[in-house]
Amino acid sequence: MMVGGRRFYPVLIDYLNEINRLADKPRWYNVLTHNCTTTIRYHVQQVAPGDPFDWRILANGRLDELGYERGNIDTTLPFEELRRRSDIVETAQAADADPDFSARIREGLPGGRTNLLFGRGR
Protein backbone atom coordinates (compact mmCIF):
# COMPACT_ATOMS: atom_id res chain seq x y z
CA MET A 1 0.00 0.00 0.00
CA MET A 2 1.16 3.51 -0.64
CA VAL A 3 1.01 4.92 2.84
CA GLY A 4 3.47 7.33 4.40
CA GLY A 5 4.59 7.00 8.01
CA ARG A 6 2.41 9.81 9.32
CA ARG A 7 -0.67 8.40 7.63
CA PHE A 8 0.03 4.86 8.78
CA TYR A 9 0.81 5.63 12.43
CA PRO A 10 -2.85 6.11 13.52
CA VAL A 11 -3.77 2.82 11.81
CA LEU A 12 -0.97 1.05 13.69
CA ILE A 13 -2.14 2.55 16.99
CA ASP A 14 -5.70 1.41 16.27
CA TYR A 15 -4.40 -2.13 15.58
CA LEU A 16 -2.44 -2.12 18.85
CA ASN A 17 -5.49 -0.93 20.78
CA GLU A 18 -7.50 -3.81 19.32
CA ILE A 19 -4.76 -6.28 20.26
CA ASN A 20 -4.96 -5.04 23.84
CA ARG A 21 -8.77 -5.36 23.79
CA LEU A 22 -8.47 -8.92 22.48
CA ALA A 23 -6.04 -9.78 25.24
CA ASP A 24 -8.66 -8.68 27.76
CA LYS A 25 -11.68 -10.09 25.92
CA PRO A 26 -10.97 -12.64 23.15
CA ARG A 27 -13.44 -13.00 20.29
CA TRP A 28 -13.97 -15.53 17.53
CA TYR A 29 -12.50 -15.00 14.08
CA ASN A 30 -15.28 -14.70 11.50
CA VAL A 31 -14.16 -15.66 8.02
CA LEU A 32 -16.76 -13.46 6.34
CA THR A 33 -17.28 -10.40 8.52
CA HIS A 34 -14.04 -10.02 10.48
CA ASN A 35 -11.10 -11.48 8.60
CA CYS A 36 -7.65 -10.22 7.63
CA THR A 37 -9.00 -8.08 4.76
CA THR A 38 -12.04 -6.63 6.50
CA THR A 39 -9.93 -5.92 9.57
CA ILE A 40 -7.57 -3.75 7.51
CA ARG A 41 -10.55 -1.82 6.15
CA TYR A 42 -12.01 -1.45 9.64
CA HIS A 43 -8.83 0.05 11.06
CA VAL A 44 -8.29 2.39 8.11
CA GLN A 45 -11.91 3.57 8.37
CA GLN A 46 -11.39 4.35 12.07
CA VAL A 47 -8.69 6.90 11.28
CA ALA A 48 -9.46 7.93 7.69
CA PRO A 49 -13.09 7.31 6.75
CA GLY A 50 -14.06 7.84 3.17
CA ASP A 51 -13.75 4.95 0.75
CA PRO A 52 -17.09 3.20 0.33
CA PHE A 53 -17.48 -0.52 0.89
CA ASP A 54 -16.77 -2.65 -2.17
CA TRP A 55 -17.56 -6.34 -2.67
CA ARG A 56 -13.89 -7.03 -3.49
CA ILE A 57 -13.06 -6.46 0.17
CA LEU A 58 -14.79 -9.79 0.82
CA ALA A 59 -13.49 -11.59 -2.29
CA ASN A 60 -10.12 -13.10 -1.58
CA GLY A 61 -7.69 -12.27 -4.37
CA ARG A 62 -9.45 -9.14 -5.62
CA LEU A 63 -8.22 -6.50 -3.16
CA ASP A 64 -5.21 -5.62 -5.33
CA GLU A 65 -7.58 -4.65 -8.15
CA LEU A 66 -9.60 -2.43 -5.82
CA GLY A 67 -6.43 -0.83 -4.43
CA TYR A 68 -5.23 -0.12 -7.96
CA GLU A 69 -8.54 1.48 -8.97
CA ARG A 70 -8.49 3.67 -5.87
CA GLY A 71 -4.85 4.64 -6.31
CA ASN A 72 -3.79 2.97 -3.06
CA ILE A 73 -1.06 1.01 -4.83
CA ASP A 74 1.32 1.98 -7.64
CA THR A 75 -0.59 2.91 -10.79
CA THR A 76 2.41 3.78 -12.98
CA LEU A 77 2.12 0.39 -14.71
CA PRO A 78 -0.92 -1.27 -16.25
CA PHE A 79 -2.59 -3.41 -13.58
CA GLU A 80 -1.80 -6.83 -15.08
CA GLU A 81 1.87 -5.84 -15.52
CA LEU A 82 2.02 -4.57 -11.93
CA ARG A 83 0.48 -7.82 -10.70
CA ARG A 84 2.92 -9.93 -12.73
CA ARG A 85 5.98 -7.96 -11.57
CA SER A 86 4.78 -7.96 -7.94
CA ASP A 87 4.43 -11.74 -7.68
CA ILE A 88 6.92 -12.82 -5.00
CA VAL A 89 6.17 -16.56 -4.90
CA GLU A 90 9.36 -17.73 -6.66
CA THR A 91 11.50 -15.13 -4.88
CA ALA A 92 10.10 -16.18 -1.50
CA GLN A 93 10.72 -19.84 -2.24
CA ALA A 94 14.31 -19.10 -3.28
CA ALA A 95 14.92 -16.93 -0.19
CA ASP A 96 13.43 -19.61 2.09
CA ALA A 97 15.49 -19.50 5.32
CA ASP A 98 17.62 -16.49 4.39
CA PRO A 99 17.99 -14.16 7.40
CA ASP A 100 17.36 -11.26 4.97
CA PHE A 101 14.13 -12.87 3.73
CA SER A 102 12.05 -9.71 4.21
CA ALA A 103 14.49 -7.57 2.20
CA ARG A 104 15.03 -10.23 -0.48
CA ILE A 105 11.34 -10.57 -1.33
CA ARG A 106 11.14 -6.80 -1.90
CA GLU A 107 14.12 -6.55 -4.25
CA GLY A 108 13.09 -5.24 -7.66
CA LEU A 109 9.43 -4.76 -6.84
CA PRO A 110 7.60 -1.96 -8.64
CA GLY A 111 7.08 0.97 -6.31
CA GLY A 112 9.88 -0.15 -4.00
CA ARG A 113 8.79 -1.34 -0.57
CA THR A 114 5.25 -0.02 -0.95
CA ASN A 115 3.73 -2.70 -3.21
CA LEU A 116 3.32 -6.32 -2.28
CA LEU A 117 0.76 -8.30 -4.22
CA PHE A 118 1.07 -11.85 -2.95
CA GLY A 119 0.35 -14.98 -4.90
CA ARG A 120 -0.55 -15.70 -8.47
CA GLY A 121 -3.80 -14.94 -10.17
CA ARG A 122 -6.99 -14.79 -8.19
C-alpha positions in Angstrom: 0.0 0.0 0.0 1.2 3.5 -0.6 1.0 4.9 2.8 3.5 7.3 4.4 4.6 7.0 8.0 2.4 9.8 9.3 -0.7 8.4 7.6 0.0 4.9 8.8 0.8 5.6 12.4 -2.8 6.1 13.5 -3.8 2.8 11.8 -1.0 1.1 13.7 -2.1 2.6 17.0 -5.7 1.4 16.3 -4.4 -2.1 15.6 -2.4 -2.1 18.8 -5.5 -0.9 20.8 -7.5 -3.8 19.3 -4.8 -6.3 20.3 -5.0 -5.0 23.8 -8.8 -5.4 23.8 -8.5 -8.9 22.5 -6.0 -9.8 25.2 -8.7 -8.7 27.8 -11.7 -10.1 25.9 -11.0 -12.6 23.2 -13.4 -13.0 20.3 -14.0 -15.5 17.5 -12.5 -15.0 14.1 -15.3 -14.7 11.5 -14.2 -15.7 8.0 -16.8 -13.5 6.3 -17.3 -10.4 8.5 -14.0 -10.0 10.5 -11.1 -11.5 8.6 -7.7 -10.2 7.6 -9.0 -8.1 4.8 -12.0 -6.6 6.5 -9.9 -5.9 9.6 -7.6 -3.7 7.5 -10.6 -1.8 6.1 -12.0 -1.5 9.6 -8.8 0.1 11.1 -8.3 2.4 8.1 -11.9 3.6 8.4 -11.4 4.4 12.1 -8.7 6.9 11.3 -9.5 7.9 7.7 -13.1 7.3 6.8 -14.1 7.8 3.2 -13.8 5.0 0.7 -17.1 3.2 0.3 -17.5 -0.5 0.9 -16.8 -2.7 -2.2 -17.6 -6.3 -2.7 -13.9 -7.0 -3.5 -13.1 -6.5 0.2 -14.8 -9.8 0.8 -13.5 -11.6 -2.3 -10.1 -13.1 -1.6 -7.7 -12.3 -4.4 -9.4 -9.1 -5.6 -8.2 -6.5 -3.2 -5.2 -5.6 -5.3 -7.6 -4.7 -8.2 -9.6 -2.4 -5.8 -6.4 -0.8 -4.4 -5.2 -0.1 -8.0 -8.5 1.5 -9.0 -8.5 3.7 -5.9 -4.8 4.6 -6.3 -3.8 3.0 -3.1 -1.1 1.0 -4.8 1.3 2.0 -7.6 -0.6 2.9 -10.8 2.4 3.8 -13.0 2.1 0.4 -14.7 -0.9 -1.3 -16.3 -2.6 -3.4 -13.6 -1.8 -6.8 -15.1 1.9 -5.8 -15.5 2.0 -4.6 -11.9 0.5 -7.8 -10.7 2.9 -9.9 -12.7 6.0 -8.0 -11.6 4.8 -8.0 -7.9 4.4 -11.7 -7.7 6.9 -12.8 -5.0 6.2 -16.6 -4.9 9.4 -17.7 -6.7 11.5 -15.1 -4.9 10.1 -16.2 -1.5 10.7 -19.8 -2.2 14.3 -19.1 -3.3 14.9 -16.9 -0.2 13.4 -19.6 2.1 15.5 -19.5 5.3 17.6 -16.5 4.4 18.0 -14.2 7.4 17.4 -11.3 5.0 14.1 -12.9 3.7 12.1 -9.7 4.2 14.5 -7.6 2.2 15.0 -10.2 -0.5 11.3 -10.6 -1.3 11.1 -6.8 -1.9 14.1 -6.5 -4.3 13.1 -5.2 -7.7 9.4 -4.8 -6.8 7.6 -2.0 -8.6 7.1 1.0 -6.3 9.9 -0.1 -4.0 8.8 -1.3 -0.6 5.2 0.0 -0.9 3.7 -2.7 -3.2 3.3 -6.3 -2.3 0.8 -8.3 -4.2 1.1 -11.9 -2.9 0.4 -15.0 -4.9 -0.6 -15.7 -8.5 -3.8 -14.9 -10.2 -7.0 -14.8 -8.2 
